[in-house]
Amino acid sequence: MKKILYTILLTLGTLSFSSCTDYINVDKYFYDQVSLDSAFSKRVYVEGWLSSAYGVMDRIGEYREPFRWASDDLYHPDMQEYVEGNYSADHQISDDNRNESRLWKYYEGIRKASTFVENVDRCPELTMDEKTDMKGQARFLRAYCYWALMRVYGPVPLIPTEGLDVNLSYEDLSLPREHFDVLVDFIDKELSETARSLPTKRTVNNLGRPTRGAALGLRARVLLYAASPLYNGNTDLFNVKDCYGKQLVSQTYDEAKWAKAAAAAKDVIDLATASGLYELYVIPPRATVLPSQRPPHNDLYSDKNYPEGWANVDPLLSYKSIFDGTILGSKNPELIFTRTKEGTGHINDWAYQATPKTLKGNNRLAVTQKQVDAYAMNDGRSITEAQAAGDYQKEGFTTQAYATTNPFLPAKVSLMYNNREPRFYASIGYNGSLWEASSASEPEFRDFQVFYYRGLNDGKQGFKEDCPLTGVTLKKFYNQEDSRTEGGYLVAKTEMTIRYGEMLLIYAEALNELSDGQVYHLATYTGGDVAIQRNVDEMRYAIKRIRMRAGVPDYTDATYNNRNDFRVKLKRERQIELLGENSMRYFDLRRWKDAMIEENQLLQGCNINISDDEKRIADFYKPTIITSVHKVFEQRMYLWPFPTYELKRNVNLTQNPGW
């Protein structure tokens, strides 16, 4: 058998000269060292190899990567060095003492997937349909790994899918970076073809395997990123070049890229419409819901059912239930792709980081004041608009729990959190919020109201800051049954790697960027023709569903007809709807080229140095700069530095500018 190099292992540069038998042994799916032919001779070996490829995504998914809490919406002290810009080509987050970048391990997934695609046909124990499905899964995983690398490093090397001949010279085995658009085209083609080979639905036991919708959803996400300002005619990246001096980022703006992103999202929407598989998850109001707990009456929406209104929707529970484990992933029509077991672990870790110390949590994940202020009032107005009308109160506290005037707040809570939109209460753990912890065996831990005043168990104690530095935490992934105290348990949750709500937001955003009257004829993933243009009715179709589920009024006609106004509101909609999901905010600010402004703003929150003295507690809520955190964002930080050890191994790999 001619030796072919399939093993990139954890590096790209040297392209390890390990034999195929070494690869088999390393993956621990085989008890003996065997040839590549033997490795694909039995079903059990083939299934083991594919499972190993999935493992890469599980171990290094977005919920574990260094930027997960390093944007302007969430903050965790473990991310301080990244928020402050204290990372470099020599200093990368890693899994071991070698300081090797965990992010770079996505190439391990690419290597495993490519090897699988090239060899699975050898297995005589698989049917043709099984081989086709498995190939589709591997190609999806490979595309996801490339996407994960590109969004961090920008243009990266593209590995030949058939492998490389080990008889080539060292320099020939060292691959240069590829043009960003070439990488996008590769992923676009891969996922289009893969979508046609994957099933539309999986059984419960195979929920974590990609479907047609998953391939199309990832494709839409990648094409949106490629259409955005960071890579669409961005002259700031003129000096991102390969080892031959070739520019790797297009310097010319191309509006058609937005049309491609819109068409890709429409493929998902059309699939959802035709199959009935995908829709936003909504549940009706319970019989015990009080009128004061419903959205304020609106003549256009209160008496109409979803998606034309919210009459049959409980906005708070509909939104929160898709993240906190209330609904099983297999029953959730919004779920398109998930990491299943590992994803559950990641989400429960997030919940642990936010859970108060009293309830045996880590108590350090913070939500910024900027994020708190982004949420609208319950009638859809911004807090600025409400304050101008005298309807937003910054002073005073609730005196009675869940009264008509404060239907979602316990007693002793600041009125600045009153009458906010339902997604606020589904996501934010404000000072004085209730943590039900209903599975706790000790009654003192159930229905526990948590305060972060200085000196209290969950607040700052002395100089120790074992608390949310902003005085606000995240409750989006917390289930009211969750308890980490003795006798308690955690509800299993489904990590939303790709969900339908994101597809609707992609569709609306991409359509908005098209010139009025310009029509683009593009191919669907099946090869059909679709006409794409800026169409207010289509944009409304997508956004209205998001807004109705959230229990807030749709945008006005004036907003839909004003490209700039719609863009501003769309950005805020993503900030709220996608909070804490897949590092969305981190990458949104970069693809929009907004990070230079948004992430150079000072980190602010409540004043956690204020005790619960009644004479002083009002000062706790005054916006306060977190002086222990010095946020920094520079132009070079739009792209991460390639690890120094990779540059040494790959003589043709060029560093990103500024590093």
C-alpha positions in Angstrom: 0.0 0.0 0.0 1.4 3.4 -1.0 2.0 5.5 2.1 -0.3 8.5 2.2 -0.1 11.1 4.9 -3.5 11.5 6.6 -2.1 12.4 10.0 -1.9 16.0 10.8 -2.4 15.2 14.4 -2.3 18.3 16.5 -0.1 20.2 14.1 -0.4 21.3 10.5 3.2 22.4 9.8 5.3 19.3 10.0 2.5 16.9 9.1 3.8 14.1 11.3 5.5 11.3 9.6 3.8 8.8 11.8 2.5 5.7 10.1 -1.1 4.8 9.7 -0.6 2.2 12.4 0.5 4.9 14.8 -2.7 6.8 14.2 -4.8 3.7 14.9 -3.0 3.1 18.2 -3.2 6.7 19.3 -7.0 6.8 18.9 -7.4 3.9 21.3 -10.3 2.3 19.3 -8.2 -0.7 18.4 -6.4 -3.1 20.7 -3.6 -3.8 18.3 -1.7 -1.9 15.7 -3.3 -2.7 12.3 -3.0 -1.4 8.7 -5.3 1.2 7.3 -7.0 -1.5 5.2 -7.7 -3.5 8.4 -9.0 -0.4 10.2 -11.8 0.0 7.7 -12.5 -3.7 7.4 -15.1 -4.0 10.2 -18.1 -2.0 11.1 -17.0 -1.6 14.7 -13.7 -0.1 13.7 -15.4 2.3 11.2 -17.9 3.4 13.8 -15.1 3.9 16.3 -13.1 6.1 13.9 -16.1 8.3 13.2 -16.9 8.6 16.9 -13.3 9.8 17.4 -13.9 12.6 14.8 -16.9 13.7 16.8 -14.8 13.8 19.9 -12.8 16.7 18.7 -15.8 19.0 18.4 -17.1 17.8 21.8 -13.8 18.6 23.6 -13.2 22.0 22.1 -16.6 23.4 21.3 -17.5 27.1 21.6 -18.7 26.7 25.2 -15.1 25.8 26.3 -13.0 28.1 24.1 -11.1 31.1 25.5 -13.5 33.7 24.1 -16.7 32.3 25.6 -16.8 34.9 28.4 -14.6 37.5 26.8 -17.0 39.9 25.0 -19.1 42.8 26.1 -22.0 40.8 27.3 -20.5 38.3 29.8 -17.4 38.3 31.9 -15.6 35.7 34.0 -12.3 36.3 35.9 -10.8 33.2 34.2 -11.0 35.2 30.9 -9.3 38.4 32.2 -6.1 37.9 30.3 -8.0 37.7 27.0 -10.2 40.7 27.8 -7.1 42.7 28.6 -5.3 41.5 25.5 -2.7 39.6 27.4 -2.3 36.7 25.0 0.2 36.2 22.1 1.6 33.8 19.7 3.6 32.3 22.5 0.8 32.2 25.0 -2.3 30.2 24.0 -5.0 28.5 26.0 -4.1 24.8 26.1 -5.0 21.4 27.6 -1.6 20.5 28.9 1.7 21.9 30.1 3.1 22.2 26.6 1.1 25.4 26.0 -0.1 24.0 22.7 -3.2 25.8 21.4 -6.4 23.9 22.0 -7.9 25.7 19.1 -5.4 24.3 16.7 -6.6 20.8 17.5 -9.5 21.3 15.1 -7.0 20.1 12.5 -7.1 16.8 14.3 -10.8 16.6 13.5 -10.1 17.5 9.9 -7.5 14.8 9.6 -9.8 12.2 11.1 -12.7 13.2 8.9 -10.7 13.2 5.7 -9.2 9.8 6.4 -12.7 8.5 7.0 -14.2 9.9 3.8 -11.3 8.4 1.8 -11.5 4.9 3.3 -15.0 4.1 4.5 -15.9 2.5 1.2 -13.5 -0.3 2.0 -15.8 -1.7 4.7 -17.7 -4.7 3.3 -20.0 -4.8 6.4 -21.7 -1.5 5.6 -24.5 -0.9 3.1 -24.2 1.8 0.4 -26.8 3.9 2.3 -24.8 3.6 5.5 -21.6 4.6 3.8 -23.3 7.6 2.2 -24.7 8.8 5.5 -21.4 8.3 7.3 -19.5 10.2 4.6 -21.9 13.0 4.9 -21.4 13.1 8.7 -17.6 13.2 8.3 -17.8 15.9 5.7 -20.0 18.0 8.0 -17.5 17.6 10.8 -14.6 18.6 8.6 -16.5 21.7 7.4 -17.3 22.6 11.0 -13.6 22.3 12.0 -12.5 24.5 9.1 -15.2 27.0 10.1 -14.0 27.0 13.7 -10.5 27.7 12.6 -11.4 30.4 10.1 -13.5 32.5 12.5 -10.5 32.7 14.9 -7.5 32.9 12.7 -8.9 34.0 9.4 -7.4 32.4 6.3 -5.8 29.0 7.2 -4.2 26.2 5.2 -6.6 24.0 3.3 -5.5 20.3 3.4 -6.0 18.2 0.3 -8.9 16.0 0.9 -7.1 12.9 -0.4 -4.1 13.4 1.8 -0.4 14.1 1.0 2.3 11.8 -0.2 4.9 11.3 2.5 7.7 11.1 -0.1 7.3 14.8 -0.7 10.0 17.2 0.6 9.5 18.8 4.0 8.8 22.2 2.4 6.2 20.7 0.0 4.5 19.2 3.0 4.3 22.6 4.7 1.2 24.2 3.3 0.6 28.0 3.0 -2.6 29.7 4.0 -5.5 29.7 1.6 -7.5 32.7 0.4 -10.5 33.2 2.7 -13.0 33.1 -0.2 -11.5 29.8 -1.4 -12.0 28.3 2.0 -15.6 29.6 2.1 -16.3 28.2 -1.4 -14.9 24.8 -0.2 -17.2 24.7 2.8 -20.2 26.0 0.7 -19.7 23.2 -1.8 -19.0 20.5 0.9 -22.1 21.4 2.9 -24.4 21.7 -0.2 -23.4 18.3 -1.4 -23.5 16.9 2.2 -27.0 18.2 2.7 -28.2 16.1 -0.2 -26.8 12.9 1.3 -27.9 13.4 4.9 -31.3 12.4 6.3 -33.8 15.1 7.3 -34.3 13.6 10.7 -32.4 11.4 13.2 -33.7 9.0 15.8 -33.5 10.0 19.5 -30.4 7.8 20.0 -28.6 9.7 17.1 -29.7 13.2 18.0 -26.1 14.4 18.0 -25.4 13.4 14.4 -25.9 16.0 11.7 -28.9 16.1 9.5 -29.7 17.9 6.2 -30.8 20.9 8.3 -27.5 21.0 10.2 -25.5 21.1 7.0 -27.6 23.9 5.6 -27.6 25.7 8.9 -23.8 25.7 9.2 -23.6 26.8 5.6 -25.8 29.8 6.2 -23.7 30.7 9.3 -20.4 30.6 7.3 -21.8 32.5 4.3 -23.1 35.2 6.6 -19.7 35.6 8.2 -18.1 35.8 4.7 -20.5 38.5 3.6 -19.9 40.7 6.7 -17.6 43.7 6.8 -14.6 41.9 8.3 -14.0 39.8 5.2 -16.1 41.6 2.5 -13.8 44.3 1.1 -12.0 45.0 4.3 -9.0 47.1 3.4 -7.8 46.9 7.0 -6.8 43.3 6.3 -4.8 44.2 3.2 -1.6 42.8 4.7 -3.0 39.4 5.6 -0.8 37.5 3.1 0.6 34.0 2.4 4.3 33.2 2.2 4.3 34.3 -1.5 2.9 37.7 -0.8 -0.6 36.9 -2.1 -3.4 38.8 -0.4 -5.8 36.4 1.4 -8.7 38.7 2.1 -10.7 40.3 -0.8 -10.2 44.0 -0.9 -13.3 44.6 -3.0 -16.8 44.7 -1.5 -19.2 42.2 -3.1 -22.9 42.6 -2.3 -23.7 39.2 -3.9 -22.1 37.6 -0.8 -25.0 38.8 1.3 -27.4 37.4 -1.3 -25.6 34.0 -1.0 -26.0 34.1 2.8 -29.7 35.0 2.4 -30.2 32.2 -0.1 -28.5 29.7 2.3 -30.8 30.7 5.2 -33.8 30.5 2.9 -32.8 26.9 2.1 -33.2 26.1 5.8 -36.5 28.0 6.0 -37.9 26.3 2.9 -36.8 22.9 4.3 -38.6 23.8 7.6 -41.7 24.8 5.7 -41.7 21.7 3.5 -40.9 19.1 6.2 -42.5 20.7 9.2 -39.4 19.9 11.2 -38.3 23.4 12.3 -40.1 26.3 14.0 -39.5 28.4 17.0 -40.6 26.6 20.2 -43.6 28.1 21.8 -45.9 26.9 24.7 -49.2 28.3 25.7 -49.8 30.3 28.9 -50.7 28.3 31.9 -54.1 28.6 33.4 -52.6 30.2 36.5 -50.9 33.0 34.6 -52.2 36.4 35.8 -53.1 39.1 33.4 -50.3 41.2 34.8 -47.8 38.5 33.8 -48.9 38.7 30.2 -47.4 41.2 27.7 -49.1 44.6 27.8 -52.1 44.7 25.6 -51.4 45.5 22.0 -54.2 46.0 19.5 -52.1 44.3 16.7 -50.8 41.2 18.6 -52.5 40.4 21.9 -55.5 38.7 20.3 -53.8 36.8 17.5 -52.0 33.5 17.7 -48.4 32.9 16.9 -46.8 33.9 14.5 -49.1 36.8 14.0 -49.4 37.5 17.7 -48.7 36.1 21.2 -52.2 35.2 22.4 -51.3 31.5 22.6 -47.7 32.0 23.7 -46.0 32.2 27.1 -43.0 34.3 26.1 -40.9 33.7 29.2 -41.3 30.0 29.4 -41.2 29.5 25.6 -37.8 31.1 25.4 -36.3 29.7 28.7 -37.5 26.2 28.2 -35.3 25.6 25.1 -32.1 26.2 27.2 -32.8 24.9 30.7 -33.7 21.3 30.0 -37.5 21.7 30.3 -38.0 20.3 26.9 -36.0 17.3 25.6 -33.8 18.0 22.5 -35.6 15.3 20.6 -38.9 17.1 21.2 -37.7 20.6 20.4 -38.7 21.8 16.9 -36.1 24.6 17.2 -33.1 22.4 17.6 -31.1 21.8 14.3 -27.9 20.4 15.7 -26.4 19.6 19.1 -23.3 18.1 20.7 -25.5 16.0 23.0 -23.6 14.5 25.9 -20.6 16.8 25.9 -22.8 19.8 25.1 -24.9 19.0 28.2 -21.7 19.0 30.3 -20.7 22.4 28.9 -24.1 23.9 29.6 -24.2 22.6 33.1 -20.7 24.0 33.6 -22.0 27.4 32.6 -24.8 27.0 35.1 -22.3 26.0 37.7 -20.2 29.2 37.1 -23.3 31.3 37.6 -24.9 29.4 40.5 -24.6 31.3 43.8 -22.0 30.2 46.3 -24.8 29.4 48.8 -26.1 26.8 46.4 -22.6 25.4 46.0 -21.9 27.1 42.7 -18.8 28.9 41.5 -20.6 32.3 41.7 -18.3 34.1 39.3 -20.0 34.4 35.9 -21.1 38.0 35.4 -23.5 39.8 33.0 -22.4 43.3 32.1 -24.4 46.4 32.6 -24.4 46.9 28.8 -26.2 43.6 28.3 -28.7 44.4 31.1 -29.5 47.7 29.5 -29.9 46.1 26.0 -33.2 44.5 27.0 -36.3 46.4 26.2 -39.3 47.2 28.3 -42.2 44.9 28.3 -43.9 47.0 25.6 -40.9 46.9 23.3 -39.5 50.4 24.0 -35.9 50.8 24.9 -35.1 51.8 28.5 -34.0 55.2 27.1 -37.4 55.7 25.4 -39.2 54.6 28.5 -37.1 56.9 30.7 -37.9 59.9 28.6 -41.6 59.2 29.1 -41.1 58.7 32.8 -41.8 54.9 32.6 -38.4 53.5 33.5 -37.5 53.8 37.2 -33.9 53.7 38.4 -34.8 54.3 42.0 -36.9 52.4 44.5 -37.5 48.8 45.4 -40.4 46.3 45.2 -42.2 46.0 48.5 -44.3 42.9 47.7 -43.3 39.8 45.8 -44.9 39.3 42.4 -47.5 42.1 42.9 -49.6 43.4 40.0 -47.1 46.3 39.7 -44.1 44.0 39.6 -45.4 40.7 38.3 -42.0 39.0 37.8 -40.0 40.4 40.7 -39.7 39.2 44.3 -39.7 41.8 47.2 -36.7 44.0 47.9 -35.6 44.2 44.2 -34.6 47.3 42.4 -37.3 48.8 40.2 -34.8 49.2 37.4 -35.5 45.5 36.7 -39.2 46.0 36.6 -41.5 45.7 33.5 -38.7 44.4 31.3 -39.3 42.1 28.3 -39.7 38.3 29.1 -36.3 37.4 27.7 -34.7 39.5 30.5 -36.3 37.4 33.2 -35.5 34.2 31.4 -31.8 35.1 31.1 -30.7 37.5 33.9 -29.9 36.7 37.5 -30.2 40.3 38.9 -29.6 41.2 42.6 -32.4 39.7 44.6 -33.5 37.1 42.0 -35.0 33.9 43.3 -33.2 30.6 42.8 -35.8 27.9 43.2 -33.4 24.9 43.6 -36.4 22.7 44.1 -34.5 19.4 44.1 -32.5 20.5 47.2 -33.2 18.1 50.1 -32.6 20.9 52.7 -35.6 23.3 52.7 -33.3 26.3 53.5 -31.8 26.1 50.0 -35.2 26.0 48.2 -36.6 29.3 46.9 -33.5 31.1 47.9 -33.3 34.8 47.2 -29.8 35.7 46.3 -28.2 39.1 47.0 -24.8 40.2 46.0 -24.3 43.0 48.6 -20.9 43.2 50.1 -20.4 41.1 53.2 -23.2 38.6 52.3 -22.3 35.0 51.5 -22.8 35.5 47.7 -21.3 39.0 47.6 -17.8 40.4 47.9 -16.2 39.5 51.2 -13.3 41.6 52.3 -11.0 41.8 49.3 -12.1 38.4 47.9 -14.2 38.8 44.8 -15.8 35.4 44.7 -18.9 36.8 43.2 -20.2 38.2 39.9 -18.1 41.4 39.5 -21.0 43.3 38.0 -23.5 42.2 40.7 -25.5 40.4 37.9 -25.3 36.8 36.7 -26.7 34.5 34.0 -29.8 32.3 34.6 -30.5 31.4 31.0 -29.2 27.8 31.4 -30.5 27.4 34.9 -33.4 25.1 35.6 -35.6 25.7 38.6 -35.0 22.1 39.7 -31.2 22.5 39.6 -29.4 22.3 43.0 -25.8 21.6 43.7 -26.5 21.2 47.4 -26.6 17.8 49.1 -29.4 15.7 47.7 -30.0 17.9 44.8 -29.6 17.2 41.1 -29.1 18.9 37.7 -31.6 18.6 34.9 -30.0 17.4 31.7 -29.9 20.2 29.0 -29.5 20.2 25.3 -26.8 22.4 24.0 -28.0 24.4 21.0 -25.2 24.3 18.5 -27.4 25.4 15.7 -31.1 26.4 16.1 -33.8 27.7 13.9 -34.0 31.2 15.6 -30.5 31.9 14.4 -31.5 31.0 10.8 -34.3 33.5 10.9 -32.0 36.2 12.1 -29.4 35.4 9.4 -32.1 35.6 6.7 -33.3 39.0 7.8 -29.8 40.5 8.3 -28.6 39.3 4.9 -31.7 40.6 3.0 -31.3 44.0 4.7 -27.9 44.5 3.2 -29.1 44.2 -0.4 -29.6 47.3 -2.6 -33.2 48.1 -3.3 -34.4 46.7 -6.6 -31.4 44.4 -7.1 -32.3 40.8 -7.8 -29.9 37.9 -7.5 -30.6 34.6 -9.1 -28.8 31.9 -7.2 -28.8 28.1 -7.0 -30.3 26.3 -4.1 -28.5 23.4 -2.5 -30.5 21.1 -4.8 -29.5 23.0 -7.9 -32.8 24.9 -8.4 -33.1 28.7 -9.0 -34.0 31.2 -6.3 -34.5 34.9 -6.7 -33.1 36.9 -3.8 -33.7 40.6 -3.2 -34.3 43.0 -0.3 -37.9 42.2 0.5 -39.6 43.7 3.6 -42.2 41.0 3.7 -39.5 38.3 3.8 -37.6 40.2 6.5 -40.8 40.6 8.5 -41.5 36.9 8.1 -38.3 36.1 9.9 -38.1 38.9 12.5 -41.8 38.8 13.5 -41.5 35.2 14.6 -38.6 36.1 16.9 -40.5 39.1 18.3 -43.9 37.4 18.8 -42.3 34.5 20.7 -40.5 37.0 22.8 -43.8 38.9 23.5 -42.7 42.2 22.2 -44.1 44.2 19.3 -42.7 43.8 15.8 -40.6 46.5 14.2 -42.5 49.4 12.5 -42.8 49.8 8.8 -40.4 52.7 9.1 -37.7 50.5 10.6 -38.1 47.8 7.9 -37.8 50.4 5.2 -34.8 52.0 6.7 -31.7 49.9 6.1 -29.6 51.6 8.8 -32.3 51.6 11.5 -33.0 47.9 10.8 -29.3 47.1 11.0 -29.1 48.7 14.5 -32.1 46.9 15.7 -31.1 43.6 14.2 -27.8 43.8 16.0 -29.5 44.3 19.3 -31.9 41.5 18.6 -29.0 39.1 18.1 -27.4 40.5 21.3 -30.5 39.6 23.3 -31.8 36.5 21.5 -28.5 34.7 21.3 -26.9 35.7 24.6 -24.4 33.1 25.8 -24.8 30.8 22.7 -21.8 29.7 20.8 -19.8 32.8 21.5 -22.1 34.6 19.1 -21.6 38.1 20.5 -17.8 37.7 20.4 -17.8 36.8 16.7 -20.7 39.2 15.8 -18.7 42.2 17.0 -15.8 41.1 14.9 -17.5 40.3 11.7 -19.4 43.6 11.9 -16.1 45.4 12.7 -17.8 46.8 15.8 -15.3 45.4 18.3 -12.9 48.4 18.2 -15.7 50.5 19.6 -17.8 48.1 21.7 -15.0 46.1 23.3 -12.9 49.2 24.2 -15.7 50.4 26.5 -15.1 50.1 30.2 -16.6 47.1 31.9 -19.5 48.3 34.0 -21.9 46.8 36.5 -23.4 47.4 39.9 -21.2 48.5 42.8 -20.4 45.3 44.6 -18.6 47.3 47.4 -21.9 48.4 48.8 -23.3 46.5 51.8 -27.0 45.8 52.5 -27.2 48.8 54.9 -30.6 50.3 54.0 -29.1 53.7 53.9 -26.6 52.7 51.2 -28.2 49.9 49.1 -29.4 52.4 46.5 -25.8 53.1 45.7 -25.3 49.4 44.7 -27.3 50.0 41.5 -25.4 53.0 40.3 -23.4 52.1 37.1 -19.9 51.4 38.3 -16.7 50.8 36.4 -15.0 47.5 37.3 -11.5 48.9 38.0 -9.9 45.6 38.4 -10.5 44.8 34.7 -8.8 46.8 32.0 -10.4 46.0 28.7 -8.3 46.4 25.6 -9.1 45.8 21.9 -6.6 46.6 19.1 -6.9 46.2 15.4 -4.7 43.2 15.4 -7.1 41.4 17.7 -9.7 40.9 15.0 -7.6 37.8 14.2 -5.9 35.5 16.6 -2.1 34.9 16.4 -1.0 31.5 15.0 0.9 29.7 17.8 4.7 30.2 17.6 5.3 26.5 17.6 3.1 26.0 14.5 5.1 28.7 12.7 8.3 26.9 13.5 6.8 23.6 12.3 5.3 24.9 9.1 7.8 27.1 7.2 5.1 28.3 4.8 2.7 29.5 7.5 2.6 33.3 7.8 1.6 35.1 11.0 -1.4 37.4 11.2 -0.5 41.2 11.2 0.5 42.8 14.4 1.5 39.6 16.2 
